[in-house]
Amino acid sequence: MSDAILVLNSGSSSIKFGLFDISRAEPDLLCKGLLDEHDAAPRLTITDTSGKNLFEKRSDAADDDGKTLLVAVLDWIGDYLAGGTLLAVGHRVVHGGRDFVAPVEVTEATIEALAALTPLAPLHQPRCLSPIRAIKSLRPRLKQIACFDTAFHHGLAAPVSRFAIPRHFEEMGIRRYGFHGLSFEFIARRLSEIAPALADKRTVVAHLGNGASLCAMRNGSSLDTTMGLTPLDGLMMGTRCGAIDPGVLLYLQQEQGMSTGEIEHMLYQESGLLGVSGLSADMRVLLASDDPRASDAIDLFTFRVAREVAAMANTLGGLECLVFTGGIGEHSKEIRQQVCDRLQWLGVRIDHAANDQTRQSVGATDSAVEILVVPTSEETAIARHCAAKLSE
């Protein structure tokens, strides 16, 4: 068995992971898994690339930082590799701030610096750091590499990067960073593989899922994005509000007596699709519902996506390609249809049959904009970075 890299992609209540063979020019996915902590009894599942179950384990309760199931993952991988070596663990870290603009090997100083960024991503940063700390205590000699969701947007320049607040705050690092960078990076490379000519097109990539953002890109570079200092900005999401009048927050604090903690909880966990519908943060549930509040949430979501696509097109000076990715973007034909219908004035025309079948290209023959559905893989992007880092 060849040498491998384990990639961990930590979410709010689960960790997706993949084991990659890096003996070839391109990392090759060997198997994948999910460490799901939604239930009272957290569950670990590992499958091969075809979906066949390879291993499953439950723990009695949420243990200290998920160490029990992480031990199970590492032990199982040791047996699975059968003579091969686990060279490193790569991690998706949501916020890199000003200083982390490329993958880095994790040290105690790195962990401390990343933990200091928690106020900028309170829902995500602790979840990213938890398995890093756990593995460091379990396997202190195992190399760990942090890859950052903000890094792809590091080149954003003024005015895109700037808030209209006193200049000294910008000098402190309060600026627009952008997120979902590992996904956008993967899509940028994938577009050049699909057709080299796509790379030069004025492209908006819509990463639509429980977290959602857009990226305006050209020639593989990010020129604009909808998220800002934190992953709370921009599009309406599953439980996050996206862009909001800051006066609303002042009103809630000053007139409704809400504390900072209560407002933070509301903005991150009670808003978005869940807040507007009062039913669910899951787009599939809302699409299947006859409740008019579900339709209200869907309508607002597609309105916000379409409005921000137009803003991204303004940054690009036009729109030549629109890419849907992420859980909703890849799997919801209804949302793709509604977004494209709102963008007809930009020459966006969707092919209904192609969209219903989720083909790679779903643009109509008379569409002025190429419309694509491209699955993303943050784990593959991380594996590439780790392989490159190990070869330095």
LINVEN-V525085 format. One record per residue. N is the residue number from 0. SS is DSSP state (hx for helix, st for strand, lp for the rest). PSI is psi as a letter, one per 20 degrees, with the letter a starting at -180 (none if undefined). D_CENTER is the distance of its C-alpha to the mean C-alpha in whole Angstrom. Layout:
N_SS_PSI_D_CENTER + N_SS_PSI_D_CENTER
This chain:
0_lp_q_31 + 1_lp_r_29 + 2_lp_q_27 + 3_st_r_24 + 4_st_p_20 + 5_st_p_18 + 6_st_p_15 + 7_st_p_13 + 8_st_n_9 + 9_st_p_10 + 10_lp_a_9 + 11_lp_h_11 + 12_lp_k_14 + 13_st_r_13 + 14_st_o_13 + 15_st_q_12 + 16_st_q_14 + 17_st_q_16 + 18_st_p_19 + 19_st_p_20 + 20_st_p_23 + 21_lp_k_23 + 22_lp_i_27 + 23_lp_r_26 + 24_lp_h_25 + 25_lp_p_22 + 26_lp_p_20 + 27_st_p_21 + 28_st_p_19 + 29_st_g_22 + 30_st_r_21 + 31_st_r_18 + 32_st_r_17 + 33_st_p_16 + 34_st_o_17 + 35_st_o_17 + 36_lp_j_19 + 37_lp_g_19 + 38_lp_r_23 + 39_lp_h_26 + 40_lp_n_26 + 41_lp_q_23 + 42_st_p_22 + 43_st_p_21 + 44_st_p_21 + 45_st_p_21 + 46_st_r_22 + 47_st_a_23 + 48_lp_i_21 + 49_lp_i_23 + 50_lp_i_22 + 51_lp_p_26 + 52_st_p_26 + 53_st_h_26 + 54_st_q_26 + 55_st_q_26 + 56_st_q_27 + 57_st_q_26 + 58_lp_q_27 + 59_lp_h_30 + 60_lp_r_27 + 61_lp_o_25 + 62_lp_a_26 + 63_hx_o_26 + 64_hx_k_22 + 65_hx_k_22 + 66_hx_h_24 + 67_hx_g_26 + 68_hx_h_23 + 69_hx_h_22 + 70_hx_g_26 + 71_hx_g_26 + 72_hx_g_23 + 73_hx_g_25 + 74_hx_g_28 + 75_hx_g_27 + 76_hx_h_26 + 77_hx_g_29 + 78_hx_g_31 + 79_hx_h_29 + 80_hx_h_29 + 81_lp_m_33 + 82_lp_h_34 + 83_lp_r_31 + 84_lp_p_29 + 85_st_o_25 + 86_st_h_25 + 87_st_r_22 + 88_st_p_19 + 89_st_q_16 + 90_st_q_13 + 91_st_p_9 + 92_st_p_10 + 93_lp_g_8 + 94_lp_p_11 + 95_lp_i_14 + 96_lp_b_16 + 97_lp_h_19 + 98_lp_h_20 + 99_lp_n_17 + 100_lp_j_17 + 101_lp_r_17 + 102_lp_q_17 + 103_st_q_19 + 104_st_p_21 + 105_lp_p_21 + 106_lp_r_24 + 107_hx_h_25 + 108_hx_h_25 + 109_hx_g_22 + 110_hx_g_21 + 111_hx_g_23 + 112_hx_h_22 + 113_hx_h_18 + 114_hx_h_19 + 115_lp_i_21 + 116_lp_j_18 + 117_hx_h_17 + 118_hx_h_18 + 119_hx_i_16 + 120_lp_m_13 + 121_lp_h_15 + 122_lp_h_13 + 123_lp_g_11 + 124_hx_g_13 + 125_hx_h_16 + 126_hx_h_14 + 127_hx_h_12 + 128_hx_h_16 + 129_hx_g_18 + 130_hx_h_18 + 131_hx_g_18 + 132_hx_g_21 + 133_hx_g_22 + 134_hx_h_23 + 135_hx_h_24 + 136_hx_h_27 + 137_hx_g_27 + 138_lp_m_27 + 139_lp_h_28 + 140_lp_i_29 + 141_lp_p_26 + 142_st_p_24 + 143_st_q_20 + 144_st_p_18 + 145_st_p_15 + 146_st_q_12 + 147_st_p_11 + 148_lp_h_8 + 149_lp_i_10 + 150_hx_h_13 + 151_hx_h_12 + 152_hx_j_13 + 153_lp_h_16 + 154_lp_i_19 + 155_lp_p_18 + 156_lp_r_22 + 157_lp_q_24 + 158_lp_i_24 + 159_lp_h_20 + 160_lp_i_20 + 161_lp_q_22 + 162_lp_q_23 + 163_lp_m_26 + 164_lp_r_28 + 165_lp_p_30 + 166_hx_h_30 + 167_hx_h_30 + 168_hx_h_27 + 169_hx_h_25 + 170_hx_h_27 + 171_lp_i_26 + 172_lp_j_22 + 173_lp_o_21 + 174_lp_r_20 + 175_lp_p_16 + 176_lp_g_14 + 177_lp_q_11 + 178_lp_a_7 + 179_lp_k_4 + 180_hx_h_7 + 181_hx_h_7 + 182_hx_g_6 + 183_hx_h_9 + 184_hx_g_11 + 185_hx_g_11 + 186_hx_g_12 + 187_hx_g_14 + 188_hx_h_16 + 189_hx_h_16 + 190_hx_g_18 + 191_hx_h_21 + 192_hx_h_21 + 193_hx_g_22 + 194_lp_o_24 + 195_hx_h_25 + 196_hx_h_26 + 197_hx_h_22 + 198_hx_h_21 + 199_hx_i_24 + 200_lp_q_23 + 201_lp_o_22 + 202_st_p_18 + 203_st_p_16 + 204_st_p_12 + 205_st_o_11 + 206_st_o_7 + 207_st_o_9 + 208_lp_b_8 + 209_lp_h_9 + 210_lp_q_6 + 211_st_p_7 + 212_st_r_8 + 213_st_q_11 + 214_st_p_12 + 215_st_p_16 + 216_st_q_16 + 217_st_p_20 + 218_lp_k_21 + 219_lp_j_18 + 220_st_q_17 + 221_st_p_15 + 222_st_h_18 + 223_st_q_16 + 224_st_r_13 + 225_lp_h_13 + 226_lp_q_11 + 227_lp_d_14 + 228_lp_h_15 + 229_lp_r_13 + 230_lp_j_10 + 231_lp_i_12 + 232_lp_r_14 + 233_lp_c_14 + 234_lp_q_13 + 235_lp_q_14 + 236_lp_a_12 + 237_lp_g_13 + 238_lp_i_14 + 239_lp_q_14 + 240_lp_h_16 + 241_lp_b_15 + 242_lp_p_17 + 243_lp_q_21 + 244_lp_p_24 + 245_hx_h_25 + 246_hx_h_28 + 247_hx_g_27 + 248_hx_h_26 + 249_hx_g_29 + 250_hx_g_31 + 251_hx_h_29 + 252_hx_g_30 + 253_hx_h_34 + 254_lp_h_35 + 255_lp_i_33 + 256_lp_k_33 + 257_lp_q_30 + 258_lp_r_29 + 259_hx_g_26 + 260_hx_h_24 + 261_hx_g_25 + 262_hx_g_23 + 263_hx_g_20 + 264_hx_g_20 + 265_hx_g_21 + 266_hx_h_18 + 267_hx_h_15 + 268_hx_i_17 + 269_lp_j_19 + 270_lp_b_18 + 271_hx_b_16 + 272_hx_g_17 + 273_hx_g_19 + 274_hx_g_21 + 275_hx_g_22 + 276_hx_h_23 + 277_lp_j_24 + 278_lp_g_23 + 279_lp_q_20 + 280_lp_i_16 + 281_lp_o_16 + 282_hx_h_16 + 283_hx_g_19 + 284_hx_g_21 + 285_hx_g_21 + 286_hx_h_22 + 287_hx_i_25 + 288_lp_q_26 + 289_lp_i_29 + 290_lp_p_29 + 291_hx_h_29 + 292_hx_h_27 + 293_hx_g_24 + 294_hx_h_25 + 295_hx_g_25 + 296_hx_g_21 + 297_hx_g_20 + 298_hx_g_23 + 299_hx_h_21 + 300_hx_g_17 + 301_hx_h_19 + 302_hx_g_21 + 303_hx_h_18 + 304_hx_g_16 + 305_hx_g_19 + 306_hx_g_20 + 307_hx_h_17 + 308_hx_g_18 + 309_hx_h_21 + 310_hx_g_21 + 311_hx_h_18 + 312_hx_h_21 + 313_hx_g_24 + 314_hx_h_22 + 315_hx_i_22 + 316_lp_k_26 + 317_lp_r_25 + 318_lp_o_23 + 319_lp_h_24 + 320_st_p_20 + 321_st_p_18 + 322_st_p_15 + 323_st_p_13 + 324_st_a_10 + 325_hx_r_8 + 326_hx_g_10 + 327_hx_g_12 + 328_hx_h_12 + 329_hx_h_13 + 330_hx_i_16 + 331_lp_o_17 + 332_hx_h_20 + 333_hx_g_21 + 334_hx_g_18 + 335_hx_g_18 + 336_hx_g_22 + 337_hx_g_22 + 338_hx_g_20 + 339_hx_h_22 + 340_hx_h_25 + 341_hx_i_24 + 342_lp_j_24 + 343_hx_h_27 + 344_hx_i_29 + 345_hx_j_27 + 346_lp_j_28 + 347_lp_p_25 + 348_lp_p_27 + 349_st_q_25 + 350_lp_o_27 + 351_hx_g_27 + 352_hx_g_29 + 353_hx_h_26 + 354_hx_g_23 + 355_hx_h_25 + 356_lp_j_25 + 357_lp_l_21 + 358_lp_r_22 + 359_lp_g_21 + 360_st_p_22 + 361_lp_j_23 + 362_st_q_25 + 363_lp_r_28 + 364_lp_h_31 + 365_lp_j_32 + 366_lp_p_28 + 367_lp_i_28 + 368_lp_p_25 + 369_st_p_23 + 370_st_p_21 + 371_st_q_19 + 372_st_o_16 + 373_lp_o_14 + 374_lp_q_12 + 375_lp_r_10 + 376_lp_n_10 + 377_hx_h_8 + 378_hx_h_11 + 379_hx_g_13 + 380_hx_g_12 + 381_hx_g_12 + 382_hx_h_16 + 383_hx_g_17 + 384_hx_g_16 + 385_hx_g_18 + 386_hx_g_21 + 387_hx_g_22 + 388_hx_h_22 + 389_hx_h_24 + 390_lp_i_26 + 391_lp_none_27
